[in-house]
Amino acid sequence: MPDLTELADRWKADLAAWAIPEHITAAVSESPWVLPRQVFARRADRLAGAPCGPSYEREWAALDPPGSVLDVGAGAGAASLPLLRRATSLTAVDTDPQMLELLSQRASPLGIPARQILGRWPSVAAQAPPADVVTCHHVLYNAPEPVPFLAELTSHARRRVVVETTMKHPLTTLNPFWLKFHGLRRPVAPTAADLIGILTAMGLRPRSETWTRPGGPDYASFDELVDVTRRRLCLPPQRAGDVGTALVEAGIDPGHPADLGSSGREVVTIWWDGDFPEI
């Protein structure tokens, strides 16, 4: 079996392979690393109103008795908002201040103000208090140094860490479009299985469950999906029509536009015990 250093190095190299060639990014003025905040907000609202899925179930069970929650890469609160009926406090970490504000606007009316920590995990881990449950949904594919990232999640959790991630890198869904518009073959690694291998090599004894996430209206309109997809593909505004046509040809339903930056609906929930001492 590969050792931890080899696994972590491979993870870092696989993520580095997702860099977009400079000649492609230089041809457009907009960043391809689009953060569609409206998609995150809609998903958070949907899950807050109707919590579901193995990640929620594992987190909810670990909050019996009620306890504190630390949400790393919190976004608009899709992971933590459904837990507030059992949460005694909430700390949210994210690199986007607007995302943190979206979460706070939703948490305060539920009676649990969110403590905001702006920055990238694990660089800001020292600012975060320990919590009974640490959640981290759809963040690890943005973590090129997985070992310190996962170690800090573990050291902050009294009871449980719950990570949710797609089976494959979330941007693999866009790979056919990169080939169509740029003749560029994009990577397919890393995967959730690679992450589980790293956790196992760290001695954290992870458990996991694979499931299919229910669909939902991620975008308000097909035009909104086209615009985000166009920018992700480093195409100028005048190519919006071509992108729309390609999406329809690929089977996207204009009446139910799903996010193409989430690699489909196949999701893996991974959980393990924290190591911060219980009070």
C-alpha positions in Angstrom: 0.0 0.0 0.0 1.3 3.5 -0.7 2.4 5.4 2.4 0.8 8.7 3.6 3.4 10.9 2.0 2.9 9.3 -1.4 -0.9 9.5 -1.2 -0.8 13.2 -0.2 1.7 14.0 -2.9 -0.5 12.3 -5.5 -3.5 14.2 -4.3 -1.6 17.5 -4.6 -0.4 16.7 -8.1 -3.8 15.6 -9.2 -5.3 18.9 -8.1 -2.5 20.9 -9.7 -3.4 19.2 -13.0 -6.7 21.1 -13.0 -4.9 24.4 -13.7 -6.2 26.0 -16.9 -3.5 26.8 -19.5 -2.5 30.4 -19.5 -3.2 31.0 -23.2 -6.9 30.2 -22.5 -7.3 32.3 -19.4 -5.5 35.2 -21.1 -8.0 35.3 -23.9 -10.9 36.4 -21.5 -11.3 39.1 -18.9 -13.5 37.1 -16.5 -12.2 34.6 -14.0 -13.1 30.9 -14.8 -13.3 30.1 -11.1 -16.8 31.2 -10.8 -18.5 31.1 -7.4 -22.2 31.1 -8.1 -23.4 32.3 -4.7 -27.0 32.1 -5.8 -26.7 28.4 -6.3 -25.2 27.9 -2.8 -27.9 30.1 -1.2 -30.7 28.2 -2.9 -29.3 24.9 -1.9 -28.8 26.1 1.7 -32.4 27.2 1.9 -33.7 24.0 0.4 -31.8 21.8 2.9 -32.6 24.0 5.9 -36.3 23.6 5.1 -36.1 19.8 4.4 -32.9 18.3 5.8 -32.0 14.9 4.3 -29.1 12.6 3.4 -26.5 10.6 5.3 -24.3 13.6 6.1 -27.1 15.3 7.9 -28.1 12.1 9.7 -24.5 11.5 11.0 -24.2 15.1 12.1 -27.7 15.1 13.7 -27.0 11.9 15.6 -23.7 13.3 16.9 -25.5 16.3 18.3 -27.4 14.2 20.8 -27.1 15.8 23.4 -27.1 19.2 21.7 -23.7 20.7 21.1 -21.5 23.2 19.2 -20.9 23.1 15.4 -17.9 24.2 13.4 -18.6 24.5 9.7 -15.5 24.6 7.5 -16.0 25.9 4.0 -19.5 26.9 5.2 -20.7 28.7 2.1 -24.3 29.8 2.6 -24.9 27.2 5.3 -26.1 24.0 3.5 -24.3 21.8 6.0 -24.9 23.7 9.2 -28.3 25.4 8.9 -30.2 22.1 9.1 -28.4 21.4 12.4 -29.3 24.5 14.3 -32.3 23.0 16.1 -29.7 20.9 18.0 -26.8 23.4 18.0 -25.7 25.4 21.0 -23.4 27.6 18.9 -22.1 27.9 15.3 -18.7 28.9 14.0 -18.5 29.3 10.2 -15.2 29.4 8.2 -15.1 30.5 4.6 -12.8 32.4 2.2 -15.7 34.5 0.8 -17.2 37.2 3.1 -20.4 37.4 1.0 -21.0 33.7 1.6 -20.5 34.2 5.4 -22.9 37.0 5.3 -25.5 34.9 3.5 -25.1 32.3 6.2 -25.4 34.8 9.0 -28.6 36.2 7.5 -30.1 32.8 7.6 -28.8 31.6 11.0 -29.7 34.7 13.1 -33.5 34.3 12.7 -33.1 30.7 13.8 -31.7 31.8 17.2 -28.1 30.9 16.6 -25.9 33.8 15.5 -22.9 32.6 13.4 -19.4 33.4 14.5 -17.6 34.3 11.2 -14.0 33.4 10.5 -12.8 34.7 7.1 -9.9 32.8 5.6 -8.7 29.5 4.3 -8.5 26.3 6.4 -6.2 25.3 7.9 -4.4 28.7 7.9 -7.2 30.1 10.2 -7.7 27.0 12.3 -6.1 28.6 15.3 -8.9 31.2 15.3 -11.6 28.5 15.5 -12.8 27.1 18.8 -13.2 23.4 19.3 -16.7 22.0 18.6 -18.7 18.9 19.3 -19.3 18.4 15.5 -17.1 19.6 12.7 -18.7 19.7 9.2 -16.9 20.2 5.9 -19.0 19.8 2.8 -17.6 20.0 -0.7 -14.3 21.6 0.2 -11.6 19.0 0.0 -11.1 19.2 -3.7 -9.9 22.8 -3.0 -7.3 21.5 -0.5 -4.0 20.7 -2.1 -2.4 19.9 1.3 -4.9 17.3 2.6 -3.0 16.0 5.7 -2.8 19.3 7.7 -6.3 20.2 6.5 -7.8 16.9 7.8 -5.6 16.9 11.0 -7.0 20.3 12.0 -10.6 19.2 11.4 -9.9 16.2 13.7 -8.2 18.2 16.4 -11.1 20.6 16.6 -13.8 17.9 16.9 -14.9 16.6 20.3 -17.3 14.0 18.9 -17.3 13.7 15.1 -16.0 15.1 11.8 -18.4 14.7 8.8 -17.1 15.4 5.3 -19.3 15.4 2.3 -17.9 15.3 -1.2 -18.7 14.2 -4.7 -17.3 10.8 -5.8 -15.3 12.6 -8.5 -13.8 16.0 -8.8 -16.8 18.4 -9.1 -15.6 19.9 -12.4 -15.4 16.6 -14.3 -18.9 17.2 -15.5 -17.5 20.1 -17.6 -14.8 17.9 -19.3 -16.8 17.2 -22.5 -17.3 20.9 -23.0 -13.6 21.7 -22.5 -12.9 19.2 -25.2 -15.6 20.6 -27.5 -14.7 24.3 -27.2 -11.0 24.2 -26.6 -9.8 20.7 -27.7 -8.5 20.3 -24.1 -8.6 17.0 -22.2 -9.2 17.7 -18.6 -8.2 15.5 -15.6 -10.5 13.1 -13.8 -8.6 12.6 -10.5 -8.6 12.9 -7.6 -11.6 11.1 -6.2 -13.4 10.4 -2.9 -11.7 7.0 -2.8 -8.3 8.8 -2.8 -9.5 10.9 0.1 -10.6 7.9 2.1 -7.1 6.3 1.4 -5.4 9.4 2.9 -7.7 9.3 6.0 -7.0 5.6 6.5 -3.2 6.2 6.2 -3.5 8.9 8.8 -5.0 6.3 11.2 -8.4 8.1 11.5 -10.5 5.0 10.7 -13.0 6.7 8.4 -16.4 5.2 7.6 -18.3 6.1 4.5 -21.5 5.9 2.7 -22.2 6.6 -1.0 -25.6 8.0 -2.0 -27.4 9.9 -4.6 -28.2 13.6 -3.8 -31.8 14.6 -4.7 -32.1 17.0 -7.6 -33.2 20.6 -7.1 -33.6 23.9 -9.0 -30.0 25.1 -8.7 -30.5 28.0 -11.1 -33.3 30.5 -11.5 -33.1 30.2 -15.3 -31.4 28.5 -18.1 -29.7 31.8 -19.1 -28.2 31.9 -15.6 -26.7 28.4 -16.0 -25.4 29.3 -19.5 -23.7 32.4 -18.1 -21.9 30.6 -15.3 -20.9 27.7 -17.6 -19.6 30.1 -20.2 -17.4 31.8 -17.7 -16.2 28.5 -16.2 -15.2 27.5 -19.8 -13.2 30.7 -20.4 -15.5 31.8 -23.2 -16.5 35.4 -24.0 -20.1 36.7 -23.7 -20.7 36.4 -27.5 -20.3 32.6 -27.2 -23.3 32.3 -24.8 -25.5 31.0 -27.6 -23.0 28.3 -28.5 -22.8 27.2 -24.8 -26.6 27.1 -24.5 -26.8 24.9 -27.6 -24.1 22.6 -26.3 -25.8 22.2 -23.0 -29.1 21.2 -24.6 -27.3 18.8 -26.9 -25.7 17.2 -23.8 -29.2 16.6 -22.3 -29.5 19.5 -20.0 -33.2 20.4 -19.5 -33.6 24.2 -19.9 -36.7 24.0 -17.6 -34.7 22.4 -14.8 -31.1 23.7 -15.1 -28.8 21.8 -12.8 -25.3 23.0 -11.7 -22.6 21.6 -13.8 -19.9 22.4 -11.3 -21.0 19.7 -8.9 -20.1 16.5 -10.9 -23.5 15.0 -10.8 -25.5 13.7 -7.9 -23.2 10.9 -6.7 -22.0 11.9 -3.2 -19.9 10.3 -0.5 -20.4 11.0 3.2 -17.2 10.3 5.2 -17.1 10.5 9.0 -14.7 9.7 11.8 -14.1 10.4 15.5 -12.7 13.7 16.7 -9.8 13.8 19.2 -10.4 17.0 21.1 -11.2 16.0 24.7 -14.9 16.1 25.8 -15.5 18.5 28.7 
